[in-house]
């Protein structure tokens, strides 16, 4: 993935879009990653992958909770508590 500063992206928007089409672009503001620009097809692929992994992650967490002795009632109480 290519990296460019926010100023570079602003000054040459067409070049930034072309790079995003090919490989994605990380926009940096000083030392901070401010944004990532990808084309819609790549974004859809990333979202789909996340959606496919979610049920597996939930099953794993449920198994760990059961192994640790956490009951469904305790889980409900935990989820009710504010952060």
N, C-alpha and C positions, 0 to 999 in steps of 0.2 A: 504494500500500500504506500502510495506516495505521500509526502508531507510537504505542506507549504504554509506560509504565514497567512494570517487573515488579510493583511495588506496585499500580499501577492495575489491572493484569490480575488480580492476586490479590484485590483488594477488590471488583471487579465482573466476575467470571468470565463471567457470562452476556452482558454487554456485549462483552467481548473475543471470545467465541465468535461472536456475531452479526457483529461486524466482520470476523472471520476468514472467515466464510461469504461475505461480500460481496466482500472485496478482499484478505484476508490481513492479518496484523498482525506488525510487527516489535516484539519486546519488548526494551526497553532497560534496562540495569542501569548507572546512571550514564551515562557516555559510550560504553559498549560495547553493541553489538548482541548480546544474549544468546541470542535464539532468534527463529524465524519460525514463526508458526502459520498453517497453511493447511488447508483441508478435504481429505479424502481424494481427491476427484476431481481437484483441482488438483495434489496431490502426484503422483498417477498420471500426469497429463499431463506434468508436469516430468520424471519418470523416463523416460517413453516418449520424450520429445524427446532426452534424454541418450543413451538406448540407440540411437536412430536416428543420432545424430551420431558415435558412437564408431567405427564402421567407416570412415567418411570421414576422421576424424582419423588413424586408424591408417594408412590408405593414403597420406595426405599425409606423415606422418612417415617411412614406408618409402621413399617417393619421394625425400624430402630426404636420407635416409641413403644411398641408392644414388647420388644425385648427388654427395654428399660423399665417396664412395668407401668407405663402411663396408660391410664384408662381413658375411655372416650369421655366420661364425665369430667375428668381432670383436664382433658384437652379443651373441652367446651369452656371451662372456667378460665383457663389460660388465655383463650382467645377473646374473652370478654374484657380482660384487664387492659386499661390504657397503657400506651408505651411509656 
